[in-house]
Amino acid sequence: MARRDVHGVLLFAAVGIAYAIGSQLAYTWFGADGVSASFFPAAGVTLAALVLTARRQWWIVLLAAGLVEFTLDLWHDLSPAESAGYVLANLTQPLVGVLLLGAAASHLDIGRTRDLARFIAFGVIVAPAIGGVIGATTFTLDGGEGWMRFAGQWWVGDGLGVLVVGGAILSLQWNSARRATTRRVTEGLFLTVVGLLSAVAVLRVDWFALVYVPLALLVIMAFRVGTTGVALMGAALAFVVAESTAEGHTFWESLAVEPKTGLVYLQLGMGIVVGTTLALAAEIAQRESAAAALGRSEEERRAATERVALFDAERAARERAELLERNASRLVDANSVQEVAESTIADIALLDTELAIFGVVQGDIVRVAAAAGAAAPSIHDYERFDLTRETVIATAVRTGSFVVASSREELDRRFPDAALLSEHTSSESIVGAPLRAGDGRIVGVLVVTSRERDWIDDHRRQLVEAVATQAGVALERALLQEQALTVSANAQFLVELGDALEQETTVRGRAGRLVELLVSEGRAAHATVDIDAPPGTAVQLEAGSAHEVLRSATAPLRARGRTLGSLTLQLSSGAAEKLNASHLRDIAERSAIAIDNAALYERERDVSHSLQLGLLGEHPRNLGSALATAYLPGTALLEVGGDWHDAFELPGDRVALVVGDVVGHGLEAAMAMGQLRGAVRALAPIGAPVDLLRNLDVFVESVPEARMATIAYAELTPSTGRLRYAAAGHPPPIVSGEDGQARFLWGGRSSPLGSAAARDRVQTEDVLAAGELLLLYTDGLIERRSDGLDVMLDQLLRASARQAGESSAEAVEHILDAMLGGEAQADDVCVLAFHRVAARGFRRQLAATPREIADLRHALADWLAERAVDGVLGRDLVLAVSEAAANAAEHAYGFDGAGIVDVEVDLDAESTLRASIADYGAWRQPRATSDRGRGTLIMRALMADVSIESGPDGTIVRMTLPTVERIPT
């Protein structure tokens, strides 16, 4: 066998065996069929073999890797088609990488910074990405899901394998700056063994204090041994850490990190650590190479200067490594945010700084956790920095980038809001470094200042960035620990809050206990609760002091689908740390339920239960079928009670409609109901609804049993539909039309009779259109223990929708069936309905303007013509009615366009025209020089009968005009 053939066989065997070992390790550790893993060493074997062999022998390398890949895939129960796809991916990947590397450089030496960058870019990043695309496509075509996840996993796993395995192999072939010596080999072996033992101690023995030792040893390896030592030690560490992570050791569990997340940390951590230390070693090697070249030059002075610079750089790097190691050791022992901040500030202050600040991001501010230096007391006076301002701190957090100002002029120009530093320091240079968590979030900021201009050089920048990286990881861990403690404390507080609220039985008592506990337990500096449920029972209580408030927070108090009020907290800096949005929401929800339970109890206690039918009396017969009532006694108590209804006539063709509810049961409640009913009949004719309620407030002072009674009172003019109403603590009336639409009358609402807020009586006006029905009822119709009041009100509104032609009695029957379903109810139910029957005559409501008067003339003339009333008779009526309407618009409202004038004209069965013109204003006295006032004379001259009724609520003009002969209607 020829020598060349022997070499080819050995190459084939070496590549095949190495590839098989790497692929099988990935499968054993991560359950991957040589296809995808968080660490795939075989990828580094293939690329390194192609780089190290001549191009004419590449087919041997690719054949060996392909056969092993295909065989292992079939062995791991993959289909032949899928195995072929993965073979294509695993061969294309290294081939693309070596071609790109060959195009960029004919001789690859990862000991040189430029070649190392090419190796990472093409071999570690680009080539695995291409392999990931092919592998993910194969996976998807074979029925798998998650193309992007699979491609990303492939990319990261193969990239890490190329970096640590391929880098280690290539580092043994070339080293441009350092040659292997016995001393360096010994040092390298010693550092590697110590690093591996430290990693094993951390991952297997749980000696977490040694977690940063391997990192420090890699840095030392970079200085003492070079690229080869770093690559070999990095590869060894990668294998140890990968094996420990895959075997499920307790390191990640002790950090409360899930295994999948631990794999992500493994990938990123190993990649960053090995890549960074390789770059450091390459840089050191090149500097030493440059120093050696200068030493051989003829310019001894320049050579000496370079040696001094290299010595200083090495010393600075050594100092940086020592500082990082010391800082890492301190951070391992730090268990709180404060300890992390103080440890970091203590180490960074050794860099001859004037001021060092450690800030923690909290929402839209940065809180100062620690500061060191001459100006530190002034910094602590401020405690927090706004992220919306133009400062170094805010800019570093917002942008997530390293911020540098090398002079005072640059600081003042770029950061106009940095007045604090200008006032309290003489700094010429300032640096701001963001602190990142493991997932990339900005959790804090490190700020360093110096009196030295252009203080931040490459050495200090790298050092500050490295310290910031370590501090960010430690800060995230401390924040998670504090968050866990906060969650536990918040849960305990909610338990204590529930127990405290249960000790109170009233709305006011529970609201007061809520604000007191929030302040006493440090959840707020000042707390206010506003409650208005049920309506008319407003409660506002507060506790604490609003001084030194950091921010405020408000949450609605909602229970059973309705809003009871709101809870507003003023937070100091200490309270803001304890209270987040989720905790505030939990407090509001639990408090709202407790307060609503108290409100339900109070309502049930004050609601009356029955009414005796014999006490209700009779209603006017002339109302006929327009009026319908119903009373259903409750079954909870067999006593007479206080639910009642009434309807009676008022002067001026008005009708009074009323439903009331007296508190209590028994004979006393029934007597109070009878007295209150009589008082309503006596007082209603002498004033408006609001006057009635005020007079009833005075009346109930002499009838204590009637105090806190509720009443809904309506005053209706059936001819015009004018409706004035007021409700004292009573459910809102409902108006429903024949078109199936219904609405609540929410106006005119005030507290029950005789209550403390009785002075705030109001009334509201509305119009009941022809054909509409007005419904009054007591709360027994809508109160249910199983459903909230909002639900029952919505149900009542739907039940009130009427059909065309439905009478008052039919509407009442329909509503009772829909709401009660024929079942017995605990409370009494009282219902009154009035149906305004559509009029046969002319009806028009107009605004107080001359244009409306002109339109009235035309509309009335058309109506008369339709009824064959024309000629002189029709013109006389139109003139008389328009004069009366004009008088009302002018004297009652001054033609202001806002006043309302109602005009009605009817043709009765006796062929007599009857007209009424009504306004609701106060007439003005005519000017002495006015030549007006002839309107009344005209009306009296044209009409058979004219009457004018004036009062505090307006003026009504009534006129009649008999026709000569009977007019058909």
Buried (B, 14 or more C-beta within 10 A) or exposed (E): EEEEEEEBEEBBEBBBEBBBBBBBBBBEBBEBBBBBBBBBBBBBBBBBBBBBBEEEBBEBBBBBBBBBBBBBBBEBEBEEEBBBBBBBBBBBBBBBBBBBBBEBEEEBBBBBBEBBBBBBBBBBBBBBBBBBBBBBBBBBEBEEEEBEEBBBBBBBBBBBBBBBBBBBBBBEEBBBBBEBEEEBEEBBBBBBEBBBBBBBBBBBEEEBBBBBBBBBBBBBBBBBBBBBBBBBBBBBBBBBBBBBBBEEBEBBEEBEBEEEBBBBBBBEBBBEBBBBBBBBBBBBBBBBBBBBEBEEEEEEEEBEEBBEBBEEBBEBBBBBBEBBBBBBBBBBEBEBBBBBBBBBBBBBBEBEBBBBBBBBBBEEBBBBBBBBBEBBEBBEEEEBBEBEBEBBBBBBBBEEEBBBBBBBEBBBEBBEBBEBBBEBBEBBBBBBBBBBBBEEEBBBBBBBBBBBEEBBEEBBBBBBBBBBBBBBBBBBBBBBBBEEEBEEEBEEBBEEBEEBBEEBEBBBBBBBBBBBBBBEBBBBBBBBBBBBBBBBBEBEBBBBEBEEBBBBBEBEBBBBEBBBBBBBBBBBBEBBBBBBEEBBEBBBBBBBBBBBBBBBEBBEEBBBBBBBEEBBBEBEEEBEEBBBBBBBBBBBBEBBBBBBBBBBBBEBBBBBBBBBBBBBBBEBBBBBBBBBBEBBBEBBBEBBBBBBBBBBBEBBEEBEBBBBBBBBBBBBBBBBBBBBBBBBBBBBBBBBBBEEEBBBBEBBBBBBBBBEEBEEBEBBBBBBBBBBBBBBBBBBBBBBEEBBBEBBBEBBBEBBBBEEEBBBBBBBBBBBEBBBEEEEBBBBBBBBBBBBEEBEBBBBBBBBBEEBBEEBBEBBBEBBEEBEBEEEBBBBBBBBBBBBBBBBBBBBBEBEEEBBBBBBBBBEEEBBBBBBBBBBBBBEEEEEEEEEEEBBEBBEEBBEEBEBEEEEBBBBBBBBBEBEEEBEE
